[in-house]
Amino acid sequence: MKGLINVISGSGLSTIANYIEDVEDEENEQMDKEITSEWEAKAAAYRVFKNVAKPGSKYIEEDDLLRFMKREEVDNVLPLFEGALETGKIKRSTFKNWVVNVYLERKSLAHSLNDTKTAIEELNKLVSVVVIVVTIIVWLLLMGFLTTQILVFISSQLLLVAFMFGNTAKTVFEAIIFVFVMHPFDVGDRCVIDGIQMIVEEMNILTTVFLRYDNEKIFYPNSVLATKPISNFYRSPEMSDSVEFTVDVSTSIEQIGELKAKIKEYLESKPQHWRPGHSVQVKDIENVNKMKMGLYVTHTINFQNYGDKSSRRSELVLELKRIFEALNIKYHLLPQEVQVTYVGSLASPLQQPAP
């Protein structure tokens, strides 16, 4: 999404969406309405796709884009859609997902700006009160209305207030530094705090509201967050992942070589999902009967959208299973010693007592 914003702001693109909106203003007034839900985003994507792609086509091709954009603009836009750079075609599902992601990014940005504005307004009120009090004291001193006795009395009262509310003032100051100076996240960012993965729901001067994976809201004081390590997925670069598995120690070197070759072939066939430079390692041999191995890969995304990350990893694990089956790579347990003890009557149940 950031790439799209940079392309548009840097080159002045006449976007497809703007063109379609201008053409269909009279036919469909709903096009001018703000998109307020994922359903509306999907509907808008369907309308744009229908008007840009050729009738009956399942793809938006380069020729379709060239009707609305210059060649260099098309070259900048195609990499934003998954798989479009290699094929020169944008699938309907890919375009729909892109529009939905744009809506979600815009929604998060709007919430972030709104919370920042609210926090600044609260800070402005706090600073205004302090400035007014200081201004009144200075004015009284300059006008000669403030005698030494009165000044001593006011100072003693201020010391009393500082003693009573010193911790509160310290907490507020730490919260202000956290929100405006440290600023480790924005609304919508996926973070990990205390080992719990959460999404930032709302930011205030004193507290931040997080939404946990089960939609439970968690309130953290900002002064407490300032003392904790915070992992931010949204601000992270492309992130790495790993899949560990165990194979039988009798697996031949040739089979391991074929395994590595097939894994490489699969990853190279998905350049939109995985970066080159993966690693397959034999980590250890345990109990003289199994080898622990690990596959280490780098996604083309960070883990802000955890659904995409999980989907890609699931496809990778299933592909590993298919490779294991094709190469007949298995794992066998060692022979186990089994002790069977018969507990019961020594007499056979078929024997009849003598007459």
N, C-alpha and C positions, 0 to 999 in steps of 0.2 A: 504494500500500500504506500509506503514511504517513497518507493521508486516511482510509482505513478504520480504522486504529488510533485516530486522533483521534475519529472518529465513535463508535466503540464505547466508548472510555474516557470520552468526554464525555457521552454520552447514555444509557448503560446498555442498549444494544440487546439484545433477546433474539434472537440471530442464528439464521438458518435452520439452520446446521450444528449448533448446540447443540440446537435443537428436534428435528431428525431423529435426533440421537444419543440423546436421551432416549426417543424413541418406539421406536427399533429396537434398544435394548440387548439385549432378550431374543431377537430374531430373528437378529441378526448381531453376534456379539461382536467381530468384526474392526473394527467402527466405532469401538471404544474404543481401538484400538491407535494408536500414534503413526505418522504418515506419515513414511516414511524414504526415499522415492525419488519421482521424477517420475511413474513408472508408477502408484504408489499414490495420488499426488495426482490423476491423471487418473481413476482408478477411483473415488475418493471424490467427485470432481466429477460423474461419471456417476450415482452413487447419489443424491446430493443433488438433481440436476436431475430425475431420474426421479420422486422423491417430492414435489417442489415443483410442477413443471409439470403441466398437465392431461394425462391419458392421450393419447398419440399426438401431443402438441404439440411443435413444435420451438423454442418460446420459453417463457420465464418471463415472465408478464405482471404488471402492477401488482396485479391482483386476487389472483394467487397469492401475492404478497409480503404483501398485507394480511391474509392468514390468519395470519401470524406476527409482523407488525410493525405499528406505528402509522403513520399517514399521514406524519407529519413524519420518521419514521425511514426510510420508503421514499424520500422526497424526498432524504434525505441519501445513501442507498445507490446510487440509480440512476446518478448521475454517475460512479461508480467503474467502471462497465462501458461499454466502447466502444460508442457508438451508442445506448445505452439511454435517455439523456436525451431524445433527439429522438423516438424511436418508442415509448417506454414498454415496450419488450420487450427481454429479454436472450436473445441467441442461445446455443445450446448450445456452440458453439466459443468464443464470448467468455467464457462462464462457466468453461469448462475452462481457458482460458488464464489467467483471473484466479486460479483456485485454484492452478495451477502456479506463478504468480508469487508468490502468498502463501507457498507452500512454500519457494520459493527465497529470498525475503526472510527468512523465519524461519530457514532454514538459515544464511544469511550472518550474521544477528544472533546465532545460537547460537555460531558460530565466533568472531565478534568478541568476545563476552562471555567465551568460554573463553580466548582469547588474552590478553585484558586481565587476566583473573584470574591466568593464568600469569605475565604480566609483573609484576604487583603482588607476587606471591609471591616472585619472584626479587629484586625490589627490596627487599622486606621482609627477606629473608635477608641481603642486602648491608648494609643499614642496621643490622640487628641485630648483625652482627659488629663494625661500627665502634662502635656504642654500648657493646657489652660491653667492647671494648678500652679505650675512654675511661673507662668506669665503674671498671674495675680499676685504671687509673692514678690516678684521683682518690681511690679508696678507699685505695690504698697511701700516697698523700700525706697523707691525713687521719689514718691510723693511725700515721704516722711510720716506716713500714717502708722508704720510698723516700728514700734519702739523696741528697745533691747529686751524688755521684760516679755513683751508679746512674742518676739522672735524665739526667746528661750522656751516659752510655753509651747509654741507650735513645734519646735524641734523635739521637745520631750514627747509630744503626742505622736510625731512622726516616728520616733524611735519605738514607741509602744506598738504602733501599727506594724512597723517592720518586724518587731519581735513576734507579733501574733500571726502575721501573714508572710513571714519570710520564706517558709517552705513552699507556699503557694506561688509566690513571685518567682522562686527558683524553678518550679515546675513549669510555669508559663514561659519563662525565658528559654528553658531547654526545649520546650515544644516549638517555640518560634524558630529557634536555630535549626531544629530537625526539619520543619516544614519548608522554610525558605532558604536555608543554606545547604544542608545535607541533601534534602529532597531525593531520597533513594528510589521513589516510585511515583507513578501517576495513577489516576483512576483507570481501571481496566487492566492494569499490569498483573501478571501471574507471578506470585512470589512464594518463597518458602521461608517460614519463620518458625523456629523451635521444631523443625522437622515436619511441619504441617504445610501442605500446599494450599494456597488461598489466592483469591482474586480481590484486588482493591476495589471496594464498593463505594466508599465515600471518605473524603479527607476534610478534617476540620482543624482548627488551631490546636485544640487540646487532645483530640482523639482521632483515630482512623478506624473505619469500619471495613472488615474483611468478610468475604463470602467463601465459606469452606466448600469442599467438593460435594458435600451433601446438602448444600444451600443453607447451612446454619451460619448465622451472622455472629461474628466475633468482634468485640470492641477492644482495641488496644490504646492505652494512653501513649501519646507521642513521646513523652518523657521516658517511658519504658522502652519504646521501640528504638530510641536513640542509643540504648546500651546493648542492643541485640544485633548479631550478624544477620543480614537480609540478603537472600538470593533472589535476583530479579530475572525471570526468564525473558521478558519482553526486551530488555536492554542487552541481553546476551547475544553474542554472534552465533553463527551456525554451531549447533551442539552435537556432541558425540553420544554414541549409544553402544551397547554391547549385548551379545547373546552368548551365554556359556552353556556348554553341553558336554556330555560324557560318552565316549565310545569304548568298545572293547579293546583291551590291550593287544589282541591278536589282529587288529586291523592293520593291513599291510601299508608300507610306505607308498606303494603305487596308489592304493585307495585314497590315502590322505592327499596325495598329489592331485588326483582327479577331483576330490572334494574341493580343494582350493581353486582349481580351474573352473569348476561349475559355479562356485560362489562368485568368483570374479566376473564370469560371463553374465550372471544374473544382475549384479550390481551395475555393470557397465551398460546393461540394457535399460536401466532406470536412472539416467543422468539427472532427471528432474527431481528425483528423490534422494539420491546418494552422491556424495562427493567421491572423486577418485582417491586412492591411497588408503584402502582398507587394510586390515591386518587379521590373519588367521594364525593363532598361536597355540602350541601344545604347552599347557601350563604345568602339568604335574602327572605323575603316575601314582595311583593309590591302590593299596592292597594287592599289588602285582596283578590286577585283573582289569583295571580301567584307567583310561587316559582322560584327564580333564582338559578341554580345549575351549578357546574363546574366540569369537568373531567381534572385531572392533571396527565400527563404521562411523561416518560423520554425515548427519542429515544436511539437507540444503536449507533447513529452517532451524529456528530455535524452538523451544518447547512452549511458547506462548499459547499456540493452538494445540492443546494436548490431544485433542481428538485426531488431528492429522498425524501427529507423532505416533500415537498408539496404533493407528490404522497401518502406517508404513511398517512398523515393527512387527505387527501381526502377519502381514504379507511376507515379510522376510523369514519369520519363524516357520510358516507353512511351506515356503520354498525350501528351507533347510530340510524339513521332513520329507519332501518329495525327492530331494537329492539323496538323503540317507536310504530311502527305499530303492531308488534307481541303482545305487552303488552297493546295495546289500550291506550297509554298515549298521551294525547292531551292537547291543550291549548285553552280555550274559552274566548272570550272577554266578558266584563261585558255588560249587556243590555244598549243600548245607547238610549238617548232621541232624538227623531227625530221630528222636527216641520215642518209641510207642510203648505205653504201659497199659496192660489190660486190667481193668478193675471190674470185678463182678463175681458171680457164683462159679465155683469150679465144676459143678455138675452141669451136664449138658441139658438144655431145656427140652430136648426131644426124648430124654430117658424117662421111662415110666417106673414108678416104684414096683418092686416085686410083690405078687399077691401073697 
